[in-house]
Amino acid sequence: MVDDASREGGPGATDLQGLPGLALDRRGRERVCAVLNVLTESTFFYREDDADLFFFLRRNQAAFRELLERYFGWRLYVDRQCARLIKERHYNEAVRPSQRALFDLRRRDECLLFALLLEFHEEEGQRQGVTPDDDRRLRFLLADFVSFAIRRCREELGDASPPEARLFEAVRPLFEQLDRHRFVRLVDKKQAEAGDDLPAGMAEHLLYEFLPGIRCYDPSLAARSVVWTAYRSAPSDEPAGDGDESAAGEPLAAAGPAAAGPPPAPETEAT
């Protein structure tokens, strides 16, 4: 409730008028409420989810950013295709990491595969001529990524490379997380656009497409080297899928809705 002094321009008026929440309220309370909800309902909010609402967020991102930073301690990232919240810390220490709905890779094989997926995304984008500014999605066969991952493991790890069976086993839970948090999307083969240049035998494979959120992670050689180093230093006899929370998971820290995670790449920052 606003007191009379504030309503009449008294001593408290300036402070209240400066509140980011009130500034946003003047832009349309219903749409402000919708933006705040969609930002917390999923890891990423994409332009294709609701183009009008996304445009409203981009146009007023300074006010949203001030509100979220001031009252929640969250960082807002927005580029031309996606938006996300980044939470630096968790306040309820009674809640374990496994109880939070975050994209949080801890098993060493999944961490390794995700780092390789970033590299694969970069190489496939160059091969297919798909840039970050393209509206078309970069598509790939899961079998092609698995083959790429096996080859790169052999090149980097040699005899220490994990058995192919372990990589196959780690792919399924990884892609379940990637799909759930909207890094990738399974393409209905019946709905694939006519004219797609796909390898023969496509019916035997799963076709995915990358979503814009994948670009919020660093695909550089320096970032991958951290994962390779951590993987080499972990016990070689560690069983697959043991829930290990070793250093191999640290470079790929939680990045779920309003979650902590690597900062977005500067080159994709919205203007």
C-alpha positions as CSV (number, residue, x, y, z in Angstrom):
1,M,0.0,0.0,0.0
2,V,1.3,3.4,-1.0
3,D,1.0,6.1,1.7
4,D,-0.4,9.6,1.1
5,A,3.1,11.2,1.1
6,S,4.2,9.0,-1.7
7,R,1.0,9.5,-3.7
8,E,1.3,13.2,-3.4
9,G,4.9,13.4,-4.2
10,G,6.1,13.5,-0.6
11,P,9.4,12.4,0.9
12,G,8.9,8.7,-0.1
13,A,7.8,9.4,-3.6
14,T,11.2,9.4,-5.2
15,D,12.2,6.1,-3.6
16,L,9.1,4.3,-4.7
17,Q,9.1,5.7,-8.2
18,G,12.6,4.4,-8.6
19,L,11.6,0.8,-7.8
20,P,12.2,-1.4,-10.9
21,G,9.0,-3.3,-10.1
22,L,6.9,-0.2,-10.4
23,A,8.7,0.8,-13.6
24,L,7.9,-2.6,-15.1
25,D,4.3,-2.4,-13.8
26,R,3.7,0.6,-16.0
27,R,4.7,-1.4,-19.0
28,G,1.9,-3.9,-18.5
29,R,1.5,-6.0,-15.4
30,E,0.1,-9.1,-17.2
31,R,3.0,-9.3,-19.6
32,V,5.6,-8.6,-16.9
33,C,4.1,-11.5,-14.9
34,A,4.2,-13.7,-17.9
35,V,7.9,-13.0,-18.6
36,L,8.9,-13.6,-15.0
37,N,7.1,-16.9,-15.1
38,V,8.5,-18.2,-18.4
39,L,12.0,-17.4,-17.2
40,T,11.6,-19.7,-14.2
41,E,9.6,-22.5,-15.9
42,S,12.4,-23.8,-18.0
43,T,16.2,-23.6,-18.4
44,F,15.8,-21.4,-21.5
45,F,13.1,-19.1,-22.9
46,Y,13.4,-19.1,-26.6
47,R,12.1,-16.6,-29.1
48,E,10.1,-19.3,-30.9
49,D,8.3,-20.1,-27.6
50,D,6.4,-16.7,-27.8
51,A,7.8,-14.2,-30.2
52,D,5.8,-11.2,-28.8
53,L,6.6,-11.9,-25.2
54,F,10.3,-12.4,-26.1
55,F,10.4,-9.1,-27.9
56,F,8.8,-7.5,-24.8
57,L,11.6,-8.9,-22.6
58,R,14.3,-7.8,-25.0
59,R,12.9,-4.3,-25.2
60,N,12.6,-4.0,-21.4
61,Q,15.6,-6.1,-20.5
62,A,17.3,-3.4,-18.5
63,A,14.3,-3.0,-16.2
64,F,14.0,-6.8,-15.8
65,R,17.7,-7.1,-15.2
66,E,17.6,-4.5,-12.4
67,L,14.6,-6.1,-10.8
68,L,16.1,-9.6,-10.8
69,E,19.5,-8.5,-9.6
70,R,18.2,-6.3,-6.9
71,Y,15.6,-8.5,-5.3
72,F,16.7,-12.0,-6.2
73,G,20.4,-11.8,-6.9
74,W,19.9,-13.4,-10.3
75,R,21.6,-12.5,-13.5
76,L,19.6,-12.2,-16.7
77,Y,21.1,-13.2,-20.0
78,V,19.3,-12.3,-23.2
79,D,20.4,-12.5,-26.9
80,R,18.4,-12.4,-30.1
81,Q,17.2,-16.1,-29.8
82,C,17.2,-17.0,-26.1
83,A,17.0,-15.8,-22.5
84,R,18.0,-17.5,-19.3
85,L,18.4,-16.8,-15.6
86,I,21.7,-17.5,-13.8
87,K,21.7,-18.0,-10.1
88,E,25.0,-17.5,-8.4
89,R,24.2,-19.4,-5.1
90,H,21.5,-21.4,-3.4
91,Y,20.1,-20.2,-0.1
92,N,18.4,-23.4,1.2
93,E,21.3,-25.5,2.4
94,A,18.9,-28.3,3.4
95,V,18.2,-29.0,-0.3
96,R,20.8,-31.4,-1.8
97,P,22.0,-30.9,-5.4
98,S,20.2,-34.1,-6.5
99,Q,16.9,-32.5,-5.2
100,R,17.1,-29.5,-7.5
101,A,15.8,-29.5,-11.0
102,L,19.1,-28.4,-12.6
103,F,21.1,-29.3,-15.5
104,D,24.0,-30.6,-13.5
105,L,26.4,-33.1,-14.9
106,R,28.5,-35.0,-12.3
107,R,29.3,-38.3,-13.8
108,R,32.7,-38.2,-15.6
109,D,31.6,-39.8,-18.8
110,E,28.6,-37.5,-19.2
111,C,30.8,-34.5,-18.6
112,L,33.2,-35.7,-21.2
113,L,30.4,-36.3,-23.7
114,F,28.9,-32.9,-23.1
115,A,32.3,-31.2,-23.8
116,L,32.6,-33.3,-27.0
117,L,29.0,-32.3,-27.9
118,L,30.1,-28.6,-27.8
119,E,33.0,-29.4,-30.1
120,F,30.7,-31.4,-32.4
121,H,28.2,-28.5,-32.5
122,E,30.9,-26.1,-33.5
123,E,32.3,-28.4,-36.2
124,E,28.9,-29.4,-37.6
125,G,27.9,-25.7,-37.8
126,Q,30.9,-25.0,-39.9
127,R,30.4,-28.0,-42.1
128,Q,26.7,-27.3,-42.7
129,G,27.2,-23.5,-42.9
130,V,24.8,-22.8,-40.0
131,T,25.8,-19.6,-38.0
132,P,24.4,-18.3,-34.7
133,D,22.4,-15.7,-36.7
134,D,20.6,-18.3,-38.7
135,D,17.0,-19.1,-37.8
136,R,17.3,-22.6,-39.2
137,R,18.3,-25.3,-36.6
138,L,21.5,-27.3,-36.9
139,R,20.4,-31.0,-37.2
140,F,22.5,-34.1,-36.6
141,L,22.1,-37.9,-36.3
142,L,22.9,-39.2,-32.8
143,A,24.9,-42.0,-34.4
144,D,27.2,-39.4,-36.0
145,F,27.8,-37.7,-32.7
146,V,28.6,-41.1,-31.0
147,S,31.1,-41.9,-33.8
148,F,32.6,-38.5,-33.4
149,A,32.9,-38.9,-29.6
150,I,34.6,-42.3,-29.9
151,R,37.1,-41.0,-32.4
152,R,38.0,-37.9,-30.3
153,C,38.4,-40.0,-27.2
154,R,40.9,-42.2,-29.0
155,E,42.8,-39.2,-30.3
156,E,43.0,-37.5,-26.9
157,L,43.1,-40.4,-24.5
158,G,44.7,-43.2,-26.4
159,D,44.7,-46.4,-24.3
160,A,43.0,-44.5,-21.5
161,S,39.9,-44.0,-23.7
162,P,36.7,-45.4,-22.1
163,P,35.3,-48.5,-23.7
164,E,32.7,-47.9,-26.4
165,A,30.1,-49.7,-24.4
166,R,30.6,-47.1,-21.5
167,L,30.1,-44.2,-23.9
168,F,27.0,-45.8,-25.4
169,E,25.6,-46.3,-21.9
170,A,26.4,-42.6,-20.9
171,V,24.8,-41.2,-24.1
172,R,21.2,-42.0,-23.2
173,P,21.0,-40.3,-19.7
174,L,22.9,-37.3,-21.1
175,F,20.5,-36.8,-24.0
176,E,17.5,-37.3,-21.7
177,Q,18.9,-34.3,-19.7
178,L,19.7,-32.3,-22.8
179,D,16.1,-32.8,-24.1
180,R,14.5,-32.1,-20.7
181,H,16.5,-28.8,-20.3
182,R,16.0,-27.9,-24.0
183,F,19.5,-27.9,-25.3
184,V,18.5,-30.3,-28.1
185,R,15.2,-31.5,-29.6
186,L,14.3,-34.8,-31.1
187,V,13.0,-34.3,-34.6
188,D,10.0,-36.4,-35.7
189,K,11.4,-38.1,-38.8
190,K,8.0,-37.9,-40.5
191,Q,8.0,-34.1,-40.0
192,A,11.5,-33.6,-41.3
193,E,11.4,-31.0,-44.1
194,A,11.5,-32.3,-47.6
195,G,14.9,-32.0,-49.2
196,D,16.9,-32.5,-46.1
197,D,20.3,-34.0,-47.1
198,L,20.3,-37.0,-44.7
199,P,22.4,-40.1,-44.9
200,A,20.9,-43.3,-46.1
201,G,19.4,-45.5,-43.4
202,M,18.0,-42.5,-41.5
203,A,15.1,-44.6,-40.2
204,E,17.6,-46.6,-38.1
205,H,18.9,-43.5,-36.3
206,L,17.6,-40.7,-34.1
207,L,17.6,-37.2,-35.6
208,Y,18.1,-34.3,-33.3
209,E,18.5,-30.5,-33.7
210,F,20.4,-28.1,-31.5
211,L,18.5,-25.4,-29.8
212,P,20.1,-21.9,-29.2
213,G,20.8,-22.6,-25.5
214,I,23.8,-24.8,-26.4
215,R,25.7,-21.6,-27.4
216,C,25.6,-20.4,-23.8
217,Y,28.5,-22.8,-23.0
218,D,32.1,-22.3,-23.9
219,P,33.2,-24.6,-26.8
220,S,36.8,-23.4,-26.8
221,L,39.9,-25.6,-26.7
222,A,40.8,-24.1,-23.3
223,A,37.5,-25.2,-21.8
224,R,37.8,-28.7,-23.3
225,S,41.3,-29.1,-22.0
226,V,40.0,-28.7,-18.5
227,V,37.7,-31.6,-19.0
228,W,40.3,-33.8,-20.6
229,T,42.7,-33.1,-17.7
230,A,40.1,-33.8,-15.1
231,Y,39.1,-37.0,-16.9
232,R,42.7,-38.3,-17.1
233,S,43.3,-37.6,-13.4
234,A,40.2,-39.5,-12.3
235,P,40.6,-43.2,-11.3
236,S,40.8,-45.3,-14.5
237,D,38.8,-48.2,-12.9
238,E,35.9,-46.0,-12.0
239,P,32.7,-47.8,-13.0
240,A,30.4,-46.0,-15.4
241,G,27.3,-44.2,-13.9
242,D,28.5,-44.3,-10.3
243,G,27.3,-40.8,-9.5
244,D,30.8,-39.5,-9.1
245,E,31.0,-35.9,-8.1
246,S,34.7,-35.4,-8.8
247,A,36.4,-32.5,-10.4
248,A,35.3,-33.8,-13.8
249,G,31.9,-32.3,-13.1
250,E,33.1,-28.8,-12.0
251,P,33.6,-27.2,-15.4
252,L,30.1,-28.1,-16.3
253,A,28.4,-26.9,-13.2
254,A,24.6,-26.6,-12.7
255,A,22.8,-24.5,-15.2
256,G,19.1,-25.1,-14.7
257,P,16.3,-22.5,-14.3
258,A,17.8,-19.6,-12.5
259,A,20.8,-21.8,-11.8
260,A,24.5,-21.3,-11.5
261,G,26.5,-21.9,-14.6
262,P,29.3,-20.7,-16.9
263,P,28.6,-17.1,-18.1
264,P,27.2,-16.8,-21.6
265,A,29.6,-16.2,-24.4
266,P,30.2,-12.4,-24.7
267,E,29.8,-12.5,-28.5
268,T,26.2,-13.6,-28.2
269,E,25.2,-10.8,-25.8
270,A,22.2,-8.8,-27.0
271,T,22.7,-5.2,-28.0
